[in-house]
Amino acid sequence: MGTNETGCPAPMKATSNGSFQGDNPLDYALPLIILQICLVVVLTRALAFLLKPLRQPRVIAEIIGGILLGPSALGRNEKFLNTVFPKRSLTVLDTIASIGLLFFLFLVGLELDFVTIRRTGKKALAIAAAGISLPFILGIGTSFILRSTINNGGRQAPFLVFMGVALSITAFPVLARILAELKLLTTDVGRISMSAAAVNDVTAWILLALAIALSGSDTSPLVSVWVLLTGTGFVIFCIVVLRPALAWVARRSLDGEPVKEVYICATLTAVLAAGFVTDTIGIHALFGAFVVGIVVPKEGPFAGVLIEKIEDLVSGIFLPLYFVSSGLKTDVTTIRGARSWGLLVLVITNACLGKIGGTVFVSMLAKIPFREALALGFLMNTKGLVELIVLNIGKDRKVLNDQTFAILVLMALFTTFITTPIVTLIYKPARRATPYKHRTVQRKDTDSELRMLACFHSARNIPTIINLIESSRGTRRRGRLCVYAMHLMELSERSSAISMVQRARRNGLPFWNKKQAGQDGNSVVVAFEAYHQLSSVTVRPMTAISHLSTIHEDIVTSAQQKRAALIVLPFHKQQRLDGAMESLGHGFRHTNREVLRYAPCSVAILVDRGFGGAAQVSSSDVSYEVVVLFFGGRDDREALAYALRMAEHPGIILTVLRFVPQPGKSLLEEAVNGDKSVRVGIEETLLDEGPTDEECIKEMKEKVDSGEVKSITLEEKVVSGRAESVSVIKSLGRCNLFLVGRMAATAPLVDRTECPELGPVGTLLASSEFSTTASALVVQQYKPTANLSLVEEVAEIHDYVPDTPTPGSLHIRQNDSSLA
């Protein structure tokens, strides 16, 4: 290691000449920071994977990873610490970590919706006030004890404020992640906790600015006043000058068009400039970035594009460096002896007592049940990144010493870690719904309302969904079809936490609110709104945000509570431009299988090959050829019943192709050596009660003869086996849609059944070799004795919340007990 004339270590050069030239790459800044980044990312991701079964947010893994790399664990090895994290490299590490944190706080501000905060109800506001004030008071009381024992240096006023802020913070993004993980976003507990946490978050930043102003090196109180006044002036400048400028940029960024690179560059430069200004003022650079994020207009695609441009890089690469930078300052070994551990217990106790006790007390006054109030208390006690920011600023400004810093970091880690398991233990919201009658399309009361839950993954599925709804609406009387359009969103680590909350709280599609619409959002909104206005169909938007392994629970619960008779699911494969079917992943396939298993009604899987084209088709332009492949059995009869409803539309030409085996033979003979599960399923669907195949065909003929439905052709094909059945199906020409029962009474029509969820015929229709134009709808009829239940049925539900909340309403629970 080189030294300069003063005897201090010489600054590190950027790059080496290579190991072959005799240079050690770890003595140079660039290769060393690359190694540090790789090590941090690998370690934190590995810890996140290990903690995933415990359903812990990723911030826990990042905090633990930082501590493990610091002097508490691996850093106790001097050789490791001096090789990978030498002191002369920490300036570069801290600088890059701070830049990443700067842009992350910009993202937090960018996603923070002040319109939602202004709508916060009195109940959530009271809970937020109690969740801030009582912990703040206890934090001040704790500070006196710490000053008299282990933190007796430095000025008292800054230490009091830092302790109060540290104990009163609620981590908004971390809380959103936990609520989504526990499926509580759309419950009263989730709504209240997120509203209170949003208020808490803004208040925490104001208190943090006060704490920073008080912790300056100048002891004159006049300096602190000038810092606060200048900071207030900066905020006013951003609102009066910067916001209109950014609004002008947002207006020039049109939907469907790429945002100009100069706008992105200018905005990100403004973030850095704002950070420089607030750092010059003396209230930390992070404050400026946060304020700029808040004043960026949320209308249009501009804000969404900014998030897309920087979120992955900042959250995935740079932000973990900040946790390591914090971990290198955390030395858990400084907590030694009964007194130190007793102080740790005291801090944790006061943090929990203040936050949980205050929240529970006010919640009980607001007549919230005790279990929900207790769950709210633990949720509001969640700490996270902002907590570490406060502690690190206090450490850098000599307000907190090493031992106090380590105690507060462990307090934040502990309170966040216990949140998920304790909330899971004490609060399990019951999935309840009232019993209902119409769970199938096939029914005696054909004039009753048909309810569908149509699910989709992305905007690409929208035209097909709308065209299918239009084809299914019937013509007998207005309002006889009610559709719930559910957007299935995967809960992934890159999902912006606050955006998820805003979407769920509106109980609608993420792009249903035009102010929150992205580039695809407005086009979808226009399509749904136009269809709703021009048709007699009631379309209600919903959204489900969950891991793909459990999102079927949301689908099944919603179908039960909305009293749906049919769930329409998108197939887990989509068609490429060359006609081949490409898988979207095992998660989507798992979802379909679980819904088939637990559904409270009939289920249809839609193999989409562009039914109706790439755009919505108006009612007068509908002209589709639909073919029902009827082999027999319960599921085929359900498919036929749905097809007869479609045939009521004047633009639908329906062909019912009935497959009849040759005398003395059965179409099931070839299934003996096939897939056992398919064979068993077919046999079970044949052994049921209700109308027989002959009765259904007879009823269809009567409707045709009476003129009730038109444009129906019935054809019967006598086939000898699988090969002939396949030949007949392939000869049907270019129809638009096939309908078939999942467990049709025939042997599998392909050699290998790759998709048991589609059954023996559906697998053929979904194969890449079969067709490049015809979509397929594979239907499974509800069978009470076969389907398992995830939802408890009760005679009456008292906590009714309307389907479509009124403007400004924060009710998002999906109970629908008044609709029948």
Secondary structure as GFF3:
##gff-version 3
##sequence-region A 1 820
A	DSSP	three_ten_helix	19	21	.	.	.	ID=ss1
A	DSSP	three_ten_helix	25	27	.	.	.	ID=ss2
A	DSSP	alpha_helix	29	51	.	.	.	ID=ss3
A	DSSP	three_ten_helix	52	54	.	.	.	ID=ss4
A	DSSP	alpha_helix	58	69	.	.	.	ID=ss5
A	DSSP	three_ten_helix	74	76	.	.	.	ID=ss6
A	DSSP	alpha_helix	78	84	.	.	.	ID=ss7
A	DSSP	three_ten_helix	87	89	.	.	.	ID=ss8
A	DSSP	alpha_helix	90	111	.	.	.	ID=ss9
A	DSSP	alpha_helix	114	118	.	.	.	ID=ss10
A	DSSP	alpha_helix	122	147	.	.	.	ID=ss11
A	DSSP	alpha_helix	156	168	.	.	.	ID=ss12
A	DSSP	alpha_helix	172	181	.	.	.	ID=ss13
A	DSSP	alpha_helix	188	214	.	.	.	ID=ss14
A	DSSP	alpha_helix	221	237	.	.	.	ID=ss15
A	DSSP	pi_helix	238	242	.	.	.	ID=ss16
A	DSSP	alpha_helix	243	252	.	.	.	ID=ss17
A	DSSP	alpha_helix	261	281	.	.	.	ID=ss18
A	DSSP	alpha_helix	285	295	.	.	.	ID=ss19
A	DSSP	alpha_helix	302	313	.	.	.	ID=ss20
A	DSSP	pi_helix	314	318	.	.	.	ID=ss21
A	DSSP	alpha_helix	319	327	.	.	.	ID=ss22
A	DSSP	three_ten_helix	332	334	.	.	.	ID=ss23
A	DSSP	alpha_helix	337	352	.	.	.	ID=ss24
A	DSSP	pi_helix	353	357	.	.	.	ID=ss25
A	DSSP	alpha_helix	358	365	.	.	.	ID=ss26
A	DSSP	alpha_helix	370	380	.	.	.	ID=ss27
A	DSSP	alpha_helix	385	396	.	.	.	ID=ss28
A	DSSP	alpha_helix	402	417	.	.	.	ID=ss29
A	DSSP	alpha_helix	419	426	.	.	.	ID=ss30
A	DSSP	beta_strand	432	433	.	.	.	ID=ss31
A	DSSP	beta_strand	450	456	.	.	.	ID=ss32
A	DSSP	three_ten_helix	459	461	.	.	.	ID=ss33
A	DSSP	alpha_helix	462	472	.	.	.	ID=ss34
A	DSSP	beta_strand	481	490	.	.	.	ID=ss35
A	DSSP	alpha_helix	497	505	.	.	.	ID=ss36
A	DSSP	three_ten_helix	514	516	.	.	.	ID=ss37
A	DSSP	alpha_helix	521	534	.	.	.	ID=ss38
A	DSSP	beta_strand	538	546	.	.	.	ID=ss39
A	DSSP	alpha_helix	551	561	.	.	.	ID=ss40
A	DSSP	beta_strand	566	570	.	.	.	ID=ss41
A	DSSP	beta_strand	573	575	.	.	.	ID=ss42
A	DSSP	beta_strand	581	583	.	.	.	ID=ss43
A	DSSP	alpha_helix	586	598	.	.	.	ID=ss44
A	DSSP	beta_strand	602	607	.	.	.	ID=ss45
A	DSSP	three_ten_helix	619	621	.	.	.	ID=ss46
A	DSSP	beta_strand	624	630	.	.	.	ID=ss47
A	DSSP	alpha_helix	634	647	.	.	.	ID=ss48
A	DSSP	beta_strand	652	661	.	.	.	ID=ss49
A	DSSP	three_ten_helix	669	671	.	.	.	ID=ss50
A	DSSP	alpha_helix	676	686	.	.	.	ID=ss51
A	DSSP	alpha_helix	693	705	.	.	.	ID=ss52
A	DSSP	beta_strand	712	719	.	.	.	ID=ss53
A	DSSP	alpha_helix	722	730	.	.	.	ID=ss54
A	DSSP	beta_strand	737	741	.	.	.	ID=ss55
A	DSSP	three_ten_helix	756	758	.	.	.	ID=ss56
A	DSSP	alpha_helix	759	766	.	.	.	ID=ss57
A	DSSP	beta_strand	775	780	.	.	.	ID=ss58
A	DSSP	beta_strand	792	793	.	.	.	ID=ss59
###
